[in-house]
Amino acid sequence: MASSRATSGLALLLLVLSLSHLGYHKRASTLSSSRGSQSDRLNRKSLTRVQESHKGPRRKIGLGGILGKRRPQTAVRSEEFRTPHSGYHWNGIPSGRFFEGWYFRVTIPEIHQSFAFIYSVEDPGTSLPTAGVGVQVMGPSDGYAVQYSKKTHAFWGNRMDLALGATFQTLPLARNKEIPSDMLSSEEFSERVHYGFQTNSTWNQGHIRAVGVTPPGSIDESVSECRWEIETRPSKGWGENFEKQKSTAGWLSALPIFEPHWQVLMADGRSDGWVEWGGKRYEFRDAPTYAEKNWGAGFPSKWWWIQCNAFTKYGDTTKDLLDISLTSVGALRKLPGVSNEEAVGMVAIHYNGRFFPLTPGNSKVSWSVTPWGTWNATAVVMNEESSENLPKLRAEVTSISKSPGTPLRAPTDGQGLAVVCRDTFEGEVRLKVWEDDELLVDAISKDGGLEIGGGPWEDVWSAEGTYSPAVKALLELDLDWEDVFKGPLEQLRPPGL
């Protein structure tokens, strides 16, 4: 009882701090609470086709015969898999540096190619040099395309749920030339929006072209135009199956403590759809899908990242996909009132309905990452009851890539959107997990997403993740903000949470 009262008192104190930093708002509209459809069997092989784009009039239908007529009309909640921080965090007050970015990846294992759709908005509602909204698309063979605008008013984001979009240019002959501020049907989007995008947890649609304002930095573009329509069935958020999903960085991520903030929105899902990339059209079914986001002032000063959810059993020739999703990261993180940055790391694994979030709070996490080419990480959970000092759980991630990758832009605190990272989809990733000294997982993939960012990257970065004693103690409280903002406090719920 005493512990419960202490936690409740701390929650109210932190609520005041949260509201003073983030502002608060009333829910502007009633959102649909319909659920996303369940995922098909994970080892079902997708049907993939690459063909030359058809010439002629622009298509105004969606996926047609592939997916029928089901179309999103508004923000959609996949309640089973909805994570905290699904909404847009900007409080509507142009004060201080702010960005929010979203990353959606679709993997096509049959041809070992992927697409990533990276959306970002910076300093909305201001005339600052860093203000802007952009779409970066990373495509086959680590290709790259981008469209960017300084007009942040053309961006919209739902503050309660995962739904966002932007219009760079409306169609000249469109009957309704108003800039959309919510999800449209795919047909209406195609009839009104010439260049732009819209996305939520189950639908991702857009059309970009390298026209208009050039974003900061210089990256060679592989194609001048990209168009896509993708329907997604989420199957994993961030947590155990059939349980409430978690904040990736813990409950403290709702407060102005960590910089930047990070949330995995969908550790795994399956998508049907198509992408027109330059002169080719890629069609896919049951393609592994992943989504995450960041928000704050800027990306870390230095980081690395591994992501893969297209694994097969090591040594197996059937190539059936396993029920595994891996997200691993290491970074230098800022803390308020502290001059030094702390190195934090994570190896997180979703496996057959189970969830292993291995962080410095419960594990010994270490890594060795070269300036480019190899990414290795290990996480060990010791068994305190073992007389032989054997680990209760051990995870090893070994990753290599011979591809040079492609530079990408990311939000930075000082420069705004800048070329500060390098990514590849051509990573070979092997994951091994032992539980109670018995091999539980031995999986491999040629479709790993690998990244390094910030710097300097002059030598191998070998480190062990740590939490400060204060952060570790606070995270052990495991506060649930959903419970805090119930009843009369619902109207005080900060945006994004």
Salt bridges, closest charged atoms under 4 A:
ASP40 OD2 - ARG44 NH1 2.69
ASP40 OD2 - ARG233 NH2 3.75
GLU79 OE2 - ARG77 NH1 3.34
GLU80 OE1 - ARG35 NH1 3.98
GLU100 OE2 - HIS89 ND1 2.88
GLU100 OE2 - LYS293 NZ 2.62
GLU122 OE1 - ARG97 NH2 2.40
ASP123 OD2 - ARG97 NH1 2.96
ASP161 OD1 - ARG77 NE 2.32
ASP161 OD1 - ARG82 NE 3.04
GLU187 OE2 - ARG71 NE 3.57
GLU188 OE2 - ARG192 NH1 2.88
GLU225 OE2 - HIS207 NE2 2.51
GLU225 OE1 - ARG209 NH1 2.64
GLU225 OE2 - ARG227 NH2 3.82
GLU231 OE2 - ARG70 NH2 2.48
ASP268 OD2 - LYS236 NZ 3.99
ASP268 OD1 - ARG270 NH1 2.85
ASP272 OD2 - ARG233 NH1 3.05
ASP272 OD2 - ARG285 NH1 3.59
GLU276 OE1 - ARG227 NE 3.94
GLU276 OE2 - ARG281 NH1 2.85
GLU283 OE1 - ARG49 NH2 2.79
GLU283 OE2 - ARG281 NE 2.90
ASP286 OD2 - ARG44 NE 3.10
ASP286 OD1 - ARG233 NH2 2.59
ASP323 OD1 - LYS236 NZ 2.46
GLU342 OE2 - ARG333 NH2 2.77
GLU396 OE2 - ARG394 NH2 2.73
ASP413 OD2 - LYS334 NZ 3.88
GLU435 OE2 - ARG354 NH2 2.77
ASP442 OD2 - ARG430 NH2 2.91
ASP447 OD2 - HIS112 ND1 3.18
ASP480 OD2 - LYS244 NZ 2.98
GLU482 OE2 - ARG82 NH1 3.88
GLU482 OE2 - ARG493 NH2 2.93
ASP483 OD1 - LYS486 NZ 3.14
GLU490 OE2 - ARG27 NH2 2.98
